[in-house]
Amino acid sequence: MSTHAHPRHPRGVTIPDELVRRLAGAKSMTVLTGAGVSAESGVPTFRDAQTGLWAQYRPEELATPRAFRRNPRLVWEWYAWRRKLVANAKPNPAHLALAELERLLPRFQLITQNVDGLHQRAGSQRVIELHGNIMRTRCYDEGTAVYRWEDTGDIPPKCPNCGGRLRPDVVWFEEALPETEMELATRASTTCDVFCSVGTSTVVHPAASLPFEALDSGATVVEINLQPTPFTARAHFALAGAAGLVLPELLASVRSRFRISLSELPAGQKPSQCRRS
C-alpha cells in the first residue's frame, strides 16, 4: 500500500513512522538522484531555458555526437559555460544528507544521473555516475580519459595521444549509457532493502527502469519529488517536496530512531552496527 505524505510539518515535510522503521532496520539502501537535486544548487536542468548567448539553442541540439561533428567548437564552448556554472555551485542539504546516510547505514549505494560531481563534493564516496562527469574530459576518437593536454589554442583542444578532438566525458543524446555503470546500478537496485528515487522524473530510460526493478525485487521503494511522476502511484512511500527539505528530515528521523534503539540495549552491550553511532 502506497503512502503519500502531504506537507504538514512546519518545514513542509511529513516523514511516515513506518518508513523510518523500515529504514532503521534496513541492511542496505540504494538511492537514485536526478536533475531535481542539482537544480536546488542552481545547476540548470536541460528543461530550463538557455540564457545569454545560448538562448537561441536547444540543449538537445548541442548535446549530441552529430552536433559535435558538425560544430565541435560550439559544443565545447557551451560545455565550458556549463562547467563554470557547476564550478560555482555548492552541494545543498540534499547532497549533504545523502553523504551522511552513507556513513550511517551498513550498505549504501548512490546512483546519479547528474554530471556535476556535487555528490562527491558533499562527501559521498559510493557514487555510480550513469551519465558521466562534466568536469572530466576524454578523447572523442579513442574514448580514453585525458587529464592533461598542451594549450595550442585549438578549440576543442587536441588529444595528446592521437591528435584528435577532446570532448566532455558525459553521455550525450543518442549515446548508450556506460555498460559497467549500468550493470552496477541494476545490481544495487535489485539487491537492496530500501530504494529511494530523488528528484528524477522517471521518464529517461534506462535509468527510469531502476525504481521498477527495485520494486519487483522486493525492496521498499520511496520517491521524493516536487511533482508526481509515472512511478508515484507504484511507490510504497511518495514524499512530495524539495529534496533539500525532505532528505534532512528523513535523516533526522532515522538518527532519532537509532538513538532510541541504542538506549534500549542492555547495559554494557555494544550495537552491532558501529556505523550507526
Protein Blocks (a to p, Z undefined) as FASTA:
>chain_A
ZZddddfbfnopacdfklmmmmmmpcbdcddddfklmmmnopacfkbccehjllmpcfkl
mmcfklmmmmmmlmmmmmmmmmmmmmmpccdfklmmmmmmmmmpmbdcdddfbfnlmmmm
nopabdcdfkbpfkbccdfklopacfbdcdehiacdddfklopacddddddehiacdfkl
mmmmmmmmmmcfbdcdehiahlacfklmmmmmmmmnopacddddfbdcfklmmpmbdced
dfklmmmmmmmmmmmmmmmmmmmpcehiacfblmlZZ
